Amino acid sequence: MGVTELSSARELSGDKAARIVDAMRASVAERGIAGATFDHVARVAGVSRGLLHYYFGSKERLLVEAARRETEVRHASLEEALAGADTVEHVMDLLVRGLEDFLDENSGPALMFHELLSLAGRNQEIADELAELGRQTRSHLAGALSAKADAGVLTLRDEPEAVAAFLVVLADGITVRRLSEPEFDIRPLMDKAVAAARPLLS
């Protein structure tokens, strides 16, 4: 099964499928990957366990769909937040706040992506899906930064795609460190990341 089949083996636009995906996101945040079983997700979504198998077939595929939905939600949230940003510092603050929210929500979303990254090493379809989500994230951020540059809020010192990729790499590194050492104080790293990123935006 290729990446196209993985993402569209069943029609996922229905209300029940959407409830299942949102239930998976909530279950991962509350119980972690291991605790987000089909039985639990089905109860949260208010559907039968068999329906999860019908729409998704496997927990891995459901995780992919949950990650896609998480990405969509965060893109929309960032776009809404940046709409009112009128200075470079405001933009930087919103980007930092977005990463902090991602890491502070009981690490559920971050753990979900980390789990999928581990699975990607053994599953090419999941690897392709994650690569596409990564491209979408960089493209969305690049577009948001470019819009702010056009509005005169900031000045990009490199191509929007290059700046977005650098910011995403910084966020990825901090995320991995937080997941590897939950008690590690990442605030100094966040401050250094901001200092490294600011020259690219002003």
N, C-alpha and C positions, 0 to 999 in steps of 0.2 A: 504493500500500500504506500503510495507516494504522498507528498505533502498535500496535494489537492484533495485526495481521498480522505486524508486525515482530518482536514478542516471542513469537509462537506459530505461525509459518508451518509449523514442524515440531515434533514432540514432542521436547522437549529434556531429558526427565527420565531418559533412559537412561544407562547407564554410559559408553558411547562418547562421547556428547555432553558429559557432564561432564568426561571426560578431555581432550577437545578444548579446552573452555573453560579448564581449569586449565593446559593446555599453552600456551595463548595468554597467560595471565597470566605464566607463567614465562618465555616467550620475550620478551615485552615488557620484563620486568625485566632479562633477560640481554643482549638485543640491540637494544632500542629498538623503536619502532613500525616503522620501515622494515625492520629485520632480521627482524621477526616475520612472515615470509612464510607462505603456506599450505603450501609445501613443508616448511619447517622445523617448523611447528606439527604437521603430520601426522606427521613423524618422531618428534617428542617424544611425541606422543599414541599412537604405535604404530598408526595407522590410515592408510587410503589418502587421498590428496588429494581424490579424488572424494567421500569421505564428508563432508569439510568443506563442499564445495559443496552436498551434499544437505541437511545440517542448517542451514547458515547462508547459503549463497548468495553472500555477499560478505564481504570482510575487515571492512568497516564494521560489519556486523551481528554478526560474531564479536567485535569490539571492544566492542560494546554488551553482549553477554552476559558478556564477561570483566569489564567494569566493574560489571555487576550482581552478579556473583559476588564481586568485590573488596569491594563495598559490604557484602554479607552477611557476609563474613569479618570485616571491620573492626567491624561492629555487634556481632557475637558476641564479639570480642576486647575491645571496650570494655565491654560488659555484664559479662563475666567479671572484668575488671580492677576495675571500680567496685564490684563486689559487696562487696569487703573494705575499701573506703575509709570511714574513720570520722571524718575531719576535712575542712574546706574545703581546707586546704593539700594534703591527700592527693588530693582530687578534682582540684584544679588541676594537681598534678604528673602525674597519670595522663593528663589531657587533653593536656598539653604533650608527654609521652612518646609518646602516640599520634600526634601530628602529626610529631614528630621521626622516628619509625619510618616513617611514610608518605613522608617526604622523603628518608630516608637509605637506603632499599632500592634503591640505584642509580637513584633517581628513576623507576623503571619504572612503578609505579602512578600517580604524579603525572603523568608524561608521557602515560600512556594517557588519563587524564581530560582533560588539556590538548588532546591530539589530537582527542578526541571533541568538545570544545568548539569547536575550529576547524571540524570537519566539520558541527557543528550549524548553523553559519551558512549552510550550503548544503543542508541536509537536514532537513526539518521533522520527520520521524519520529525521527531521532536527537535533535533538539532536545527533542521531547516526552519521549523516554526519559530524557535527562539531567535534565530538569525534574522528572520523577517520582522519580529517584534522589535529587535534592536535597531534595525534600519528605520522602522516607523518612528521609534522614539527619537532617534537622532534627527530625522527629517522634520518631525513636528517641532522639536526644540529649535532647529535651524530656522524654520519658518517664523517662529515666534520672535527670535532674536532679530531676524532680518526686518520684521515689521516694526520693531522698536527702533532699529537703526533708521529706517525710512522716516519714522516719526520724530527723529532727532533726539530720542531719549538716550541713546548710547551710540558709540562708534566702534564698529567691529574692526579689529586689526588683522583679520584673516577672513577667508571665505566662511560664510555662515555654517556650512557643513563641518568644516575643520574645527571651528570654535565649539560647536555642539558636541562633536565627538570627544574633544578634550574634556568638556564638562562632564560628559557621561562616564568617561574613564575615571575621573576623580571620584565621582559618586560610586562607581562600581568598587573601587579600591576601599573606600570607607565602609561600604556595605559588607564586603567580605571580612574586614577586620572586626566589625561589630558582631557578625555572626560567629566568627572564630573565637572571639574573646568578649563575651557579653558584658563583662565587668570593666573592660578597657574604656578609659575616658577618651571619647573621640572628639571632644570639643577642641582641643589644640589642633587636631588634624583638620577639622572643619575650618578653623581660622586660617590655617596655612593654605588650604584649598582655595578659600576666598581670595587670599593674597595672590595666589598663583593665577587665578582666573581673572581678577579685576583688570589687569593690563590689556587683556584681550577684548574688553568691553568699553574701554574709555581711552 
